[in-house]
């Protein structure tokens, strides 16, 4: 008994050590994929507490799972065992093994279902139209010298127009725009308003609201947002011309149903101005791809050059530019830096990033959960397949005498195949049924992370069940072939 416990604990500790080595290697890759929005990401790592927990768990596991067989061996009648040899059918000795394998199969199905749902979610999100073309778009912020903040608003307007013109002169740049608003997928600013001809609501809470974006005339070219009606801003829209605005199709449908919004006016409460609507553009997702219908808020565009003077100095504190290039945006970044060094060496570029990266990051949480569940699912399926192989091999070894007797009495090899594979199928189907029940209960926890697929998606569950059954059948093939090659004469020789 002492020997069996020692071997069990030794194997368990070796397994725990190997697991720590794999965890150390896997953690480096996992940290690169963890969304930065996840709380306390910087604190994730292996420390003394993890090492102690792993050691304690390994020893406890070795004792727990080594104690039962050790006790069973200590109570065994060796004389009866030697007389029986390897003959007879299996009994209670394999029942516990079957229970463990069924549990492994059920757990594997739960993890497969979770990974499958997240994989389908990513597939659905990849087909979502964000309302703009993120390909070949670079965005970056700019840091300006403190002296620029003291410039009068008129000079700042000229300065920012000149920056945009210089950007568009860089080889490989097709269009550029200053953006006085958060980038798509990175938040939003809001503005309140009411329609011309309507009485002003008595309370601020009763006003209509929308996301507002301050842009330059080429913004539509940079993001390739479709123009649905009217026109976009032009160089003729200046601080001295009538104040105009462009709305998106969501605002047009919501506040101008069954009428043409072009020429209508909006009273903007924050600037105490009336803006005339001159165009309607397509809706661009401002929050994220995974938001679905929740990212369907009205949007109002205004020309940055037309905002009141008191807001202009804020451009020098928080300003971003978006640039569409003919090729890889990052390949053009060097030329853009060179241009700024020649034209305005006191300004620096920071936070450069492609818009494709921003769109990809908007589904980083779903991608991380899918990767994590997939890794656990692969390990669970691997362990389950090894377990099925081990149990079926044990069954074949215990039933060698029975199989030889069956074949001596006229059973065909196909009958033996059915007998052995039947053991695998029976365990697998029980595990699948239990796993599906558990998955229906647990995948609801992923409901908020899913998009375009329900937590009880039948296609995902059917696919996972088929995959698990296929793996289990494959794992039983080698023991089944060995059983089919049993020589009845050899099997019955000791009889």
C-alpha positions in Angstrom: 0.0 0.0 0.0 2.9 2.4 0.9 4.5 1.7 -2.5 1.3 2.4 -4.5 0.7 5.7 -2.6 4.4 6.7 -3.1 4.1 6.0 -6.9 0.8 7.9 -7.1 2.1 11.0 -5.3 5.4 10.9 -7.3 3.4 10.8 -10.6 1.1 13.6 -9.4 4.0 15.8 -8.4 5.8 15.2 -11.7 2.5 16.1 -13.5 2.2 19.3 -11.5 5.7 20.2 -12.3 5.2 19.6 -16.0 1.9 21.7 -15.7 3.8 24.6 -14.2 6.3 24.5 -17.0 3.5 24.5 -19.6 1.7 27.3 -17.7 4.9 29.4 -17.7 5.2 29.1 -21.4 1.5 29.5 -22.1 1.1 32.6 -19.8 3.5 34.6 -21.9 1.3 34.0 -25.0 -1.9 34.6 -23.0 -0.8 37.9 -21.6 -0.3 39.2 -25.2 -3.9 38.3 -26.0 -5.6 39.5 -22.8 -7.7 42.7 -23.4 -6.1 45.7 -21.7 -9.5 46.6 -20.3 -9.5 43.5 -18.1 -9.0 44.6 -14.5 -5.5 44.1 -12.9 -3.9 42.6 -16.0 -0.5 43.7 -14.8 -0.8 41.6 -11.7 -1.3 38.3 -13.5 1.7 36.0 -13.1 3.2 33.0 -11.4 4.4 33.7 -7.8 5.1 31.7 -4.7 1.4 31.3 -3.9 0.8 29.6 -7.2 3.8 27.3 -6.7 2.6 26.4 -3.2 -0.9 25.8 -4.4 0.3 23.6 -7.2 2.5 21.5 -4.9 -0.4 21.1 -2.4 -2.8 20.2 -5.1 -0.5 17.7 -6.7 0.2 15.9 -3.4 -3.5 15.9 -2.4 -4.5 14.6 -5.8 -1.8 11.8 -5.6 -3.0 10.7 -2.2 -6.7 11.0 -3.0 -6.6 9.0 -6.3 -3.9 6.6 -5.1 -5.6 5.7 -1.8 -8.6 3.9 -3.4 -6.7 1.4 -5.5 -4.1 1.0 -2.7 -6.9 0.0 -0.3 -8.4 -2.3 -2.9 -5.2 -4.1 -3.5 -4.5 -4.5 0.2 -7.9 -6.3 0.6 -7.4 -8.6 -2.5 -7.2 -12.4 -2.1 -4.1 -13.1 -4.0 -4.7 -16.8 -4.2 -8.1 -16.3 -5.8 -6.6 -13.7 -8.2 -3.8 -16.0 -9.4 -6.4 -18.8 -9.9 -8.6 -16.5 -12.0 -5.7 -15.0 -14.0 -6.9 -12.9 -16.8 -10.1 -14.7 -17.5 -13.7 -13.7 -17.0 -15.6 -10.5 -17.7 -15.1 -7.2 -16.2 -17.0 -6.1 -13.2 -16.8 -3.5 -10.5 -13.1 -2.9 -11.2 -13.8 -0.8 -14.3 -17.0 0.9 -13.1 -15.2 3.8 -11.4 -13.0 4.2 -14.4 -16.1 4.5 -16.6 -17.5 7.1 -14.2 -14.4 9.2 -14.5 -14.3 8.9 -18.3 -18.0 9.9 -18.6 -17.2 12.9 -16.4 -14.3 13.9 -18.6 -16.4 13.5 -21.7 -19.2 15.7 -20.2 -16.7 18.4 -19.1 -15.1 18.3 -22.6 -18.5 18.9 -24.2 -19.1 21.9 -21.9 -15.8 23.4 -22.9 -16.3 22.6 -26.6 -19.8 24.1 -26.6 -18.4 27.3 -25.0 -15.6 27.6 -27.5 -18.0 26.8 -30.3 -20.4 29.5 -29.3 -17.6 32.1 -29.1 -16.2 30.9 -32.4 -19.5 31.4 -34.1 -19.8 34.8 -32.4 -16.5 35.9 -33.9 -17.7 34.6 -37.3 -20.9 36.7 -37.0 -18.9 39.8 -35.9 -16.5 39.5 -38.8 -19.5 39.8 -41.1 -20.8 43.0 -39.4 -20.6 46.1 -41.5 -19.2 48.9 -39.2 -20.5 51.5 -41.6 -17.0 52.6 -42.7 -13.9 51.1 -44.5 -11.1 50.5 -41.9 -8.7 49.2 -44.5 -5.6 51.4 -45.1 -6.6 54.0 -42.5 -4.1 55.3 -40.0 -4.9 57.5 -37.0 -2.6 59.3 -34.6 -2.6 62.0 -32.0 -0.4 65.1 -32.0 1.4 66.9 -29.2 1.8 70.7 -29.7 4.1 73.2 -28.0 2.5 75.2 -25.1 3.0 78.4 -27.1 0.4 77.2 -29.6 -2.4 77.3 -27.0 -2.1 81.1 -26.7 -2.7 81.6 -30.5 -6.0 83.3 -31.4 -8.7 81.0 -32.7 -8.4 82.3 -36.3 -4.7 81.4 -36.3 -5.4 77.9 -34.9 -8.0 77.3 -37.6 -5.4 78.2 -40.3 -2.8 76.0 -38.5 -4.9 72.9 -38.5 -6.1 73.4 -42.1 -2.4 73.6 -43.0 -1.6 70.4 -41.1 -4.3 68.6 -43.1 -3.0 70.0 -46.4 0.6 68.9 -45.5 -0.6 65.4 -44.7 -2.4 65.1 -48.0 0.8 66.2 -49.8 2.7 63.2 -48.4 3.3 60.5 -51.1 0.9 57.6 -50.6 -1.7 59.6 -48.7 -5.1 59.9 -50.4 -7.0 61.9 -47.9 -6.7 63.3 -44.3 -8.9 64.9 -41.7 -8.6 66.4 -38.3 -11.0 64.7 -35.9 -12.5 66.6 -32.9 -14.1 63.5 -31.4 -13.3 60.0 -30.3 -12.4 57.5 -33.1 -15.0 54.9 -34.1 -15.0 52.0 -31.6 -13.4 54.2 -29.0 -16.2 56.0 -27.3 -18.2 59.0 -28.1 -19.1 62.6 -27.3 -22.7 63.6 -27.0 -24.7 66.8 -27.8 -28.3 67.7 -27.0 -30.7 69.4 -29.4 -34.3 70.1 -30.5 -35.8 70.7 -33.9 -36.5 74.1 -35.2 -40.2 74.9 -34.8 -40.5 72.8 -31.6 -40.7 74.5 -28.2 -37.5 74.1 -26.2 -38.1 71.3 -23.6 -38.1 72.8 -20.1 -35.6 70.3 -18.8 -32.2 69.2 -20.2 -33.3 65.6 -19.7 -36.1 66.1 -22.1 -33.8 67.2 -25.0 -33.0 64.9 -27.9 -29.4 63.7 -27.9 -26.9 62.3 -30.3 -23.2 61.5 -30.7 -21.4 64.5 -32.2 -18.3 64.4 -34.3 -16.2 67.4 -35.4 -14.5 66.7 -38.7 -13.0 68.3 -41.8 -14.3 68.0 -45.4 -12.3 64.9 -46.3 -13.4 62.8 -43.4 -15.9 61.0 -45.5 -13.2 60.2 -48.0 -10.9 58.8 -45.3 -13.5 56.5 -43.7 -15.5 56.0 -46.9 -18.8 56.5 -45.1 -21.5 56.5 -47.8 -23.3 59.8 -48.5 -27.0 59.0 -48.6 -28.5 62.4 -49.4 -27.4 66.0 -49.9 -23.7 66.9 -49.5 -20.9 66.8 -47.0 -18.8 69.7 -45.8 -16.7 71.6 -48.2 -14.0 74.3 -48.1 -16.7 76.9 -48.6 -18.1 76.0 -45.1 -16.0 78.4 -43.0 -16.3 80.2 -39.7 -17.9 83.1 -41.6 -20.5 81.1 -43.6 -23.8 79.8 -42.2 -23.4 77.0 -39.7 -24.3 73.6 -41.3 -24.4 70.1 -40.1 -24.6 66.5 -41.5 -26.7 63.9 -39.8 -26.7 60.1 -40.1 -29.5 58.0 -41.4 -30.5 56.9 -37.9 -31.2 60.4 -36.8 -33.0 61.1 -40.1 -35.3 58.2 -39.6 -35.9 58.9 -35.9 -36.5 62.7 -36.0 -37.5 63.3 -39.6 -39.8 60.3 -40.5 -41.5 60.6 -43.8 -39.9 63.9 -44.6 -36.8 65.3 -46.2 -34.4 66.6 -43.5 -32.3 68.6 -46.0 -32.8 72.3 -45.2 -34.2 71.7 -41.7 -32.5 73.2 -38.7 -31.4 71.8 -35.3 -31.1 73.9 -32.2 -27.8 72.8 -30.5 -28.0 73.6 -26.8 -24.3 73.4 -26.0 -23.3 76.1 -28.4 -26.6 78.0 -28.5 -26.7 77.8 -32.3 -28.9 76.6 -35.1 -27.3 74.2 -37.6 -28.8 73.7 -41.0 -28.9 70.1 -42.2 -27.1 69.8 -45.6 -26.6 66.1 -45.9 -27.4 62.6 -44.6 -24.7 59.9 -44.3 -24.7 56.2 -43.4 -24.5 55.1 -39.8 -21.0 54.3 -38.5 -20.7 52.2 -35.4 -19.1 54.3 -32.8 -19.2 52.0 -29.8 -18.2 48.5 -31.1 -19.0 45.7 -33.4 -20.3 43.5 -30.6 -22.8 46.1 -29.4 -25.2 45.2 -32.2 -28.5 47.2 -32.0 -27.2 49.0 -28.9 -24.8 50.9 -31.2 -27.5 52.5 -33.1 -27.5 56.0 -31.6 -28.1 59.0 -33.8 -25.0 60.9 -35.0 -24.4 64.6 -35.8 -21.4 65.8 -37.7 -20.2 69.4 -37.6 -17.4 71.2 -39.4 -14.6 71.9 -36.9 -13.8 75.2 -38.5 -17.3 76.5 -37.6 -17.3 75.8 -33.9 -17.3 78.8 -31.5 -14.0 80.4 -30.8 -14.0 79.4 -27.1 -13.8 75.7 -28.1 -10.9 76.0 -30.6 -8.0 76.1 -28.1 -9.0 72.6 -26.9 -7.7 71.2 -30.2 -4.1 71.7 -29.0 -4.8 69.5 -26.0 -6.7 66.6 -27.5 -6.4 66.3 -31.3 -6.3 63.3 -33.6 -5.9 62.9 -37.3 -7.1 60.1 -39.6 -5.3 59.4 -42.9 -6.3 57.1 -45.7 -3.3 55.7 -47.6 -2.8 53.8 -50.9 -1.0 50.9 -49.2 0.0 49.8 -45.7 -0.6 52.8 -43.4 2.3 51.9 -41.2 4.6 52.0 -44.2 3.6 55.7 -44.8 4.1 56.6 -41.1 7.8 57.3 -41.7 7.1 59.8 -44.5 4.5 61.5 -42.3 7.0 61.9 -39.5 9.5 63.4 -42.0 7.0 65.8 -43.2 6.3 67.1 -39.7 10.0 67.4 -38.9 10.3 69.7 -42.0 7.2 71.8 -41.5 6.7 71.9 -37.7 9.4 70.3 -35.7 7.9 71.3 -32.4 4.9 69.0 -32.9 5.2 65.2 -32.3 3.1 62.2 -33.3 1.9 59.8 -30.7 -0.5 56.9 -30.3 -0.3 55.9 -34.0 -2.6 52.9 -34.8 -4.4 51.5 -37.8 -8.2 51.6 -37.8 -8.2 47.9 -38.5 -6.4 47.3 -35.2 -9.0 49.4 -33.4 -11.9 47.5 -35.0 -10.1 44.2 -34.1 -9.6 45.4 -30.5 -13.3 46.1 -30.2 -13.9 42.3 -30.2 -10.8 41.5 -28.1 -12.9 40.2 -25.2 -14.8 37.7 -27.3 -11.6 36.6 -29.0 -9.8 36.1 -25.7 -12.7 34.1 -24.2 -12.8 32.0 -27.4 -9.0 31.3 -27.3 -9.1 30.4 -23.6 -12.1 28.1 -23.9 -10.6 26.5 -27.0 -7.3 25.8 -25.2 -9.2 24.2 -22.3 -11.5 22.3 -24.7 -8.5 20.8 -26.6 -6.9 19.7 -23.4 -10.2 18.2 -22.2 -10.8 16.3 -25.4 -7.2 15.1 -25.4 -7.6 13.8 -21.8 -11.0 12.3 -22.6 -9.6 10.5 -25.7 -6.7 9.1 -23.6 -9.2 8.0 -21.0 -11.4 6.2 -23.5 -8.4 4.5 -25.0 -7.2 3.4 -21.6 -10.5 2.1 -20.4 -11.2 0.3 -23.7 -7.7 -1.2 -23.6 -8.4 -2.4 -20.1 -11.7 -3.9 -21.1 -10.1 -5.7 -24.0 -7.4 -7.1 -21.7 -9.9 -8.3 -19.1 -12.2 -9.9 -21.7 -9.5 -11.6 -23.8 -10.7 -15.0 -22.6 -14.4 -14.1 -23.3 -13.5 -12.7 -26.8 -11.5 -15.9 -27.6 -14.4 -18.0 -26.4 -16.9 -16.0 -28.6 -14.7 -16.4 -31.6 -14.2 -20.1 -30.9 -18.0 -20.5 -30.9 -18.3 -18.8 -34.3 -18.4 -15.1 -33.6 -17.0 -13.0 -36.5 -14.4 -10.2 -36.2 -17.1 -7.7 -37.0 -19.0 -9.0 -33.9 -15.9 -8.4 -31.8 -15.6 -4.9 -33.3 -19.2 -4.1 -32.3 -18.6 -5.5 -28.8 -15.5 -3.3 -28.2 -16.8 -0.2 -30.0 -20.1 -0.5 -28.2 -18.3 0.0 -24.9 -16.9 3.3 -26.2 -20.2 4.4 -27.7 -22.1 3.7 -24.5 -19.7 5.8 -22.4 -19.5 8.5 -24.9 -23.3 8.9 -25.3 -23.8 9.0 -21.6 -21.1 11.7 -21.4 -22.6 13.6 -24.3 -26.1 13.6 -22.7 -24.8 14.8 -19.4 -22.5 17.3 -21.1 -25.4 18.8 -23.1 -27.4 19.2 -20.0 -24.6 20.9 -18.2 -23.8 23.1 -21.2 -27.4 24.3 -21.4 -27.1 25.5 -17.8 -23.5 27.0 -18.0 -23.4 28.6 -21.5 -26.0 31.1 -20.3 -23.1 32.7 -18.5 -21.7 33.6 -21.9 -25.0 35.2 -23.2 -23.7 38.7 -22.8 -20.6 37.9 -24.8 -22.5 36.3 -27.7 -23.5 38.0 -30.9 -25.7 36.6 -33.6 -26.1 33.3 -31.9 -28.0 32.1 -28.9 -26.6 30.4 -25.8 -28.5 27.2 -26.8 -27.5 27.2 -30.5 -28.5 23.7 -31.8 -25.9 23.8 -34.6 -23.1 24.4 -32.1 -24.2 21.7 -29.7 -24.8 19.2 -32.5 -21.3 19.9 -34.0 -19.6 19.5 -30.6 -21.4 16.3 -29.9 -20.4 14.8 -33.3 -16.8 15.9 -32.8 -16.6 14.3 -29.3 -18.2 11.1 -30.5 -15.8 11.0 -33.4 -12.8 11.5 -31.1 -14.0 8.8 -28.7 -14.5 6.3 -31.6 -11.1 7.1 -33.0 -9.6 6.5 -29.5 -11.2 3.0 -29.4 -10.0 2.0 -32.8 -6.6 0.6 -31.6 -8.1 -1.5 -28.8 -10.8 -2.7 -31.2 -8.2 -3.8 -33.8 -6.3 -5.6 -31.1 -9.4 -7.4 -30.0 -10.2 -8.5 -33.5 -6.7 -10.1 -33.8 -7.2 -12.3 -30.7 -6.3 -15.9 -31.5 -9.0 -18.2 -29.9 -6.4 -21.0 -29.4 -4.0 -18.7 -27.4 -6.9 -17.2 -25.5 -8.3 -20.5 -24.4 -4.9 -22.3 -23.9 -4.9 -21.8 -20.1 -8.5 -23.2 -19.8 
